[in-house]
Structure formats: C-alpha cells, structure tokens
C-alpha cells in the first residue's frame, strides 16, 4: 500500500490539478476511487491513480481518508454508489440506471450493499447503515426532486429496483438477467423507471386510491 512518505513530490499531474473546497475534494476522490476500484479492483488501483483521476495531490487521500483501505470501504457504501442520483437531471436518471445495471461494478470489484449485510458479523449494524444510506439518498434527497404524489414511496421503489436488479445481474448472476443482452434488458428497465419519475405523464399508468370514484376504482377496470 502506498505510504504518504512514498508519494512523489507534486502528487498528481500538476497540469491537471484542480481547486476544490474540502467537500469538493472529498467528492472528487470518492468518484475517482469508485471508477478505479470498479474497473481494476482493489489490488489493481493505487492511491496515485485515484488522485490523478480526481485531479488532486495524492497526499489528500491520506488527509481525508487515512488509507486506501479506508477509501475503499467508504466507496463501498450504498450512499456513494448512488451519489449521482443527488444531482443528475431527472431525464438522465433512466440512462444512469441502465448503465449501472448493464455495466456497473461486479461483485469481484465492489461489494454490493445487500451482500455486505449478509456477510457482516454485525447484521443489525449493517442493516442500519444501509437504511441510513437509502434514507439519505433516496427517501430524502431524491424524493424531494420528484413531483407528484407519493414521492418518497416512488424514490424508495427506485432504490429497490436498482439494488435488486443489480444484485441479481452483477453479484448473484442469475441466468436470465446476467445473460440478457442490453437490447432485451434495457427497454424493460426504462419502462419501469419512467412511471416512478413521472407517474402523471407515464402513458397508461395511474394509481387509484382506496375509495376513489370512477372507472377502475374497484381494481377491475371498465367491463
């Protein structure tokens, strides 16, 4: 593992150095680390690689995280995996989900949040961490970006959709999902995501409340 004293003077390429505030530096390092660990795994990634991709001095990895191992553990949290959902434009969400499910980090590169719970020696603590991650990213931040009814429910349904499908496809590698070509899988993904983002505008989609009047209120539709 790289040590602070082993880092070359100047850190990452000076011509690419970027200026961030503390929060921006941390986000940049997390994003770069996630990409590197997903593509090359833990052993194939160095602190210098991460710092270079983030455009900062490699010493900042140790300042903000203490070690490469601690940085790996930080990006393994569900809140980091789904961080882009905090800022992506809503019309870009379906494509991001499709990319994540289609070519996201496999189990050999990045532990899936749900499998992390199963492997944890402290199951209750691991469940609590994932609940906090889902709440922070989906139930609160992402839900606030959604218009229309039941925003929190729809946001958490998206969480279930993304985590469940990615678990089966990338980690468990169930036969249907893991072998399906993108041409088959992605249209289904997009069709399921759109009503969660815009239930009013989704063609043929509507939610009837108990006691609602009108056609379909009894769940049978028009005869």
Secondary structure, DSSP 4 states (H G I P E B T S, - for coil): ---GGGSPTT-S-GGG-----HHHHHHHHHHHHHHHHHHHTTTT--HHHHHHHHTS-THHHHHHHSSHHHHHHHHTSHHHHTGGGGTS-GGGHHHHHHHHHHHS--TTTS--HHHHHHH-SSHHHHHHHHHHHHIIIIIIIIHHT--SS-HHHHHHHHHHHHHHHHIIIIII--HHHHH--HHHHHHHHHHHHHHHH-TTTSTT---PPTT--STTTTSS---
